[in-house]
């Protein structure tokens, strides 16, 4: 291993975990005080159709936050709240997860965005912030994303930000209703990121311009 590579564990889980922001959104480490904002999403049942969790009431919000904080403590996930830079409104959440320090890779997942912000550049902005930090600061080799094969909207969104589809893991997970899920995997790799970044930045500009 190269001696000049940054310490992923210290950067992600040290005393000053990352806060990622642009002029529109801020990704800040999830804490219990975000529960009030997260509770707004309990009125949007369609958000949870393809996710392995569902926020249906305040109790489910509290349990999800508690689990996310446990995963951070175990250095397995770094969960972020997505908030508006202009007014602090809670928009959604996303995680760095499946973090494998030895091989310098992780996954971006458990992402959800409130309905009012879907179709905007918010998702692309969040992915750009997360990918920039992953490749430019953490100096990772690979970042993966995955989604349910039935979640065609998510697949389109992942493909739109420039991720490369790698294949389908058959019978990969069990859904909340007990059915078996096939999972579509995507990735970005370090060598491709500079060019992919330019394309993603262009997509954000087009979204902001209403194209």
C-alpha positions in Angstrom: 0.0 0.0 0.0 1.2 3.5 -0.8 2.4 5.3 2.3 1.0 8.7 1.1 -2.6 7.5 0.9 -5.0 9.1 3.4 -6.4 7.2 6.4 -10.0 6.4 5.3 -11.1 5.4 8.8 -9.8 8.6 10.4 -11.3 10.8 7.8 -14.7 9.2 7.9 -15.0 8.4 11.6 -12.6 10.7 13.4 -13.4 13.6 15.6 -14.4 15.7 12.6 -16.4 13.6 10.2 -17.1 15.1 6.8 -19.7 17.8 6.1 -20.2 18.0 2.3 -21.8 21.1 0.8 -22.4 23.1 -2.4 -24.5 26.2 -2.9 -27.8 24.3 -2.7 -27.4 21.2 -0.4 -25.5 20.2 2.7 -24.7 16.6 3.7 -24.1 16.6 7.4 -23.5 13.6 9.7 -26.9 12.2 10.8 -27.8 12.9 14.5 -30.9 12.4 16.6 -31.9 16.0 16.2 -32.6 15.2 12.5 -35.6 13.0 13.6 -38.1 15.8 13.4 -37.2 16.5 9.8 -37.2 12.8 8.9 -40.7 12.5 10.3 -42.0 14.6 7.4 -41.3 11.6 5.2 -43.7 9.4 7.1 -46.5 10.9 5.0 -44.9 9.7 1.8 -45.4 5.9 1.7 -44.4 5.6 -2.0 -40.8 6.5 -0.9 -40.3 3.1 0.7 -41.7 0.8 -1.9 -38.3 -0.6 -3.0 -36.3 0.1 0.1 -35.4 -2.4 2.9 -36.9 0.0 5.5 -40.0 2.2 5.8 -40.6 5.3 7.8 -44.3 5.1 8.8 -44.4 6.9 12.2 -42.1 8.5 14.7 -41.2 5.2 16.3 -39.9 3.9 13.0 -37.9 7.1 12.5 -36.3 6.8 15.9 -35.4 3.1 15.3 -33.9 3.9 11.9 -31.7 6.7 13.3 -30.6 4.6 16.2 -29.6 1.8 13.9 -27.7 4.2 11.6 -25.8 5.6 14.6 -24.9 2.1 15.7 -23.5 1.4 12.3 -21.5 4.5 12.5 -20.1 3.5 15.9 -19.1 0.2 14.4 -17.5 2.0 11.4 -19.7 0.2 9.0 -21.7 3.2 7.7 -21.4 6.9 7.7 -25.0 8.2 7.4 -25.7 11.8 6.3 -28.8 14.0 6.5 -29.4 16.0 3.3 -30.6 19.5 4.2 -31.2 22.7 2.2 -28.5 25.3 2.4 -31.1 28.1 2.0 -33.4 27.3 4.9 -32.2 24.1 6.7 -35.2 22.1 5.5 -34.7 18.3 5.8 -34.6 16.8 2.3 -33.6 13.2 2.8 -30.7 10.9 3.7 -27.9 8.9 2.2 -25.0 6.7 3.5 -21.5 5.7 2.8 -21.7 2.0 3.5 -20.1 -1.4 2.8 -16.8 0.4 3.6 -13.8 -1.8 3.0 -10.7 0.1 4.0 -8.2 -2.5 3.0 -9.3 -2.4 -0.6 -10.2 1.3 -0.6 -13.8 0.9 -1.7 -17.3 1.7 -0.4 -20.9 1.9 -1.5 -23.3 4.9 -1.7 -26.7 3.7 -0.6 -29.7 3.8 1.6 -30.6 7.1 -0.2 -34.0 8.6 -0.2 -35.2 12.1 -1.1 -38.5 13.6 -0.2 -41.0 13.8 -3.0 -41.0 17.6 -3.3 -37.3 17.5 -4.2 -37.4 14.6 -6.7 -36.9 15.5 -10.3 -34.6 18.4 -9.3 -30.8 18.4 -9.3 -30.7 17.4 -5.6 -29.8 13.8 -6.2 -27.1 14.6 -8.7 -25.7 17.3 -6.4 -25.5 14.8 -3.5 -23.9 12.2 -5.7 -21.3 14.7 -7.0 -20.4 15.7 -3.4 -20.1 12.1 -2.2 -18.1 11.0 -5.3 -15.8 14.0 -5.2 -15.0 13.3 -1.5 -14.6 9.5 -2.2 -12.1 9.9 -5.0 -10.4 13.2 -4.3 -10.1 13.1 -0.5 -10.4 9.5 0.5 -8.5 8.4 -2.7 -10.7 5.3 -3.2 -10.4 2.9 -6.0 -14.1 2.1 -6.4 -17.5 3.4 -5.4 -20.5 1.1 -6.0 -24.3 1.6 -6.0 -27.1 -0.9 -6.1 -30.8 -1.1 -6.5 -33.8 -3.5 -6.7 -34.3 -4.8 -10.3 -37.9 -3.7 -10.0 -37.0 -0.2 -9.1 -36.6 1.1 -12.7 -36.8 4.7 -11.5 -33.7 4.3 -9.4 -31.9 2.5 -12.2 -32.6 5.4 -14.5 -31.3 7.8 -11.9 -28.1 5.9 -11.3 -27.5 5.6 -15.0 -28.2 9.3 -15.5 -25.3 10.3 -13.2 -22.9 8.2 -15.2 -22.5 5.0 -13.2 -21.5 1.8 -15.1 -23.9 -1.1 -14.8 -21.9 -4.2 -13.9 -24.6 -6.9 -13.7 -27.3 -8.5 -11.7 -26.9 -10.4 -8.4 -29.7 -13.0 -8.6 -31.7 -13.8 -5.5 -29.5 -11.3 -3.7 -31.8 -10.1 -0.9 -35.1 -10.8 0.8 -37.6 -7.9 0.5 -39.7 -6.7 3.4 -42.7 -8.6 2.0 -40.7 -11.9 1.9 -40.2 -12.0 -1.8 -36.7 -12.5 -3.3 -34.9 -9.6 -4.8 -32.5 -9.5 -7.7 -30.1 -6.5 -7.3 -28.6 -4.4 -10.1 -25.0 -3.3 -9.4 -23.3 -0.2 -10.7 -19.9 1.4 -10.1 -17.6 4.3 -10.6 -13.8 3.7 -10.6 -11.0 6.2 -9.9 -9.5 6.2 -13.4 -12.9 7.1 -15.0 -14.0 9.7 -12.4 -12.4 12.9 -14.0 -14.4 12.4 -17.2 -17.6 11.2 -15.4 -17.4 14.2 -13.1 -17.5 16.6 -16.1 -20.6 14.9 -17.4 -22.3 15.0 -14.0 -21.5 18.7 -13.5 -23.0 19.3 -17.0 -26.2 17.4 -15.9 -26.5 19.6 -12.8 -26.2 22.8 -14.9 -28.8 21.5 -17.3 -31.2 20.6 -14.5 -30.7 24.0 -12.8 -31.5 25.7 -16.1 -34.7 23.7 -16.5 -33.5 21.6 -19.5 
